[in-house]
Amino acid sequence: MIHPAEFLPFALPDVGEDAIDAVAEVLRSGWLTTGPKTRRFEEAFADFLGEGVEAVAVNSGTAALHLGLEALGIEPGDQVVVPVYTFTATAEVVRYLGADPVFADVDEVSLNLTAVHVERVLTDRTRAVIPVHFGGLACAMAQILELADERGLEVLEDAAHAFPSTAGGALVGNLGSGATAFSFYATKTLATGEGGMLVTRRPEIARRARIMRLHGIDRDAFDRYRSERPSWYYEVVAPGFKYNMTDLAAAIGLCQLAKAEQMRAQREAIARKYDEAFRDLAVQLPAHAPEGDVHAWHLYVIRLTDEAPMSRDRFIGAMSERGIGTSVHFIPLHRHPYWRDRYGLRDEMFPVATRAYERAVSLPIYSRMSDTDVERVIDAVRGLLGGGG
Ligand SMILES: *Cc1c(COP(=O)(O)O)cnc(C)c1O
């Protein structure tokens, strides 16, 4: 039996003493909800992404997706294209607005949505597309944005895995889509426990998201009249949501942001070691970013081939017996009862996603892994998949 202390978890956030001190400082300040730290985090996040971007901090990536889609004007009856190979949040926000997701299969190599996949499922009701940058590898966005432009579609990027990633040399978040949603969930590359950020280059999108993230209260109007109105006064202009970020989360976010590139480089180094170690095994290795682009390496997903000596499920069990946590990204949406039954989805409609799902295993890849941890994963994988290790 393996002692629990020896278990290598699938994911661990890299929270340092600086973040612990920053949270303590917020707690002592007496201001726990959205306040100065959140404002600073929004500014720092926007600065990181570069010129012309505005950032709106919220309490989850799902909230960022919801606000983004709402601000882009999606309404009941509209259709929004989503990849079937994603987390349910990508599609559920479409339903929040009474619209219908339309599911597209993904590219066999990158497991990303492409313009070709989007084009296949367009109808005269299609209003928007939500590309997901799977595992931190950016979609081929130039083609998707061009198609969207031709067909008059809005683009909301689900960048829950893609901080920081680039496409065509520019950071995801500043590629010129309608809006981009990031997640700061505990396992993501920038972790605040729960949290998210909506970023956009369009001021009207940011303004609408700011209103809707806090009960539909119009802050700008409120600020404009502050000199004449009492401090308790505010105006509600829409039935908004309760999606604001706390200063506790923002304090952690600021510390995480300061070392985001360092953590990414550490994950990339692990990915390179894995690539080298698994080259001769019966596995399909994850796709890399095109030359000159940056992969966030949120996930390292291998796919067992037909030649592998065991099934994916047995492999996961055997890794666990060796004290190594793994995961599966994703159970595609057409395999979940709600999506399958509501939209009549079947395996044959999504051959790539179905096949990938049955063979995919996500291995641990995070900056807190030591060289010994990485070696342990390599030895276990090679031992199980017949690498003679
Ligand atoms: C994690 C994730 C989300 C949702 O983010 P939360 O912060 O957990 O709400 C959305 N899309 C994808 C692809 C994700 O992996």
The ligand as a Gaussian input file, in Angstrom:
#p B3LYP/6-31G(d) Opt

LIG

0 1
 C      -12.590000      25.103000     -16.119000
 C      -13.302000      25.353000     -17.398000
 C      -14.368000      26.262000     -17.506000
 C      -15.075000      26.869000     -16.324000
 O      -14.294000      27.565000     -15.460000
 P      -14.793000      27.768000     -13.933000
 O      -13.850000      28.831000     -13.444000
 O      -14.639000      26.475000     -13.229000
 O      -16.190000      28.247000     -13.984000
 C      -14.879000      26.550000     -18.758000
 N      -14.397000      25.944000     -19.854000
 C      -13.404000      25.041000     -19.802000
 C      -12.911000      24.421000     -21.063000
 C      -12.837000      24.706000     -18.570000
 O      -11.876000      23.765000     -18.508000

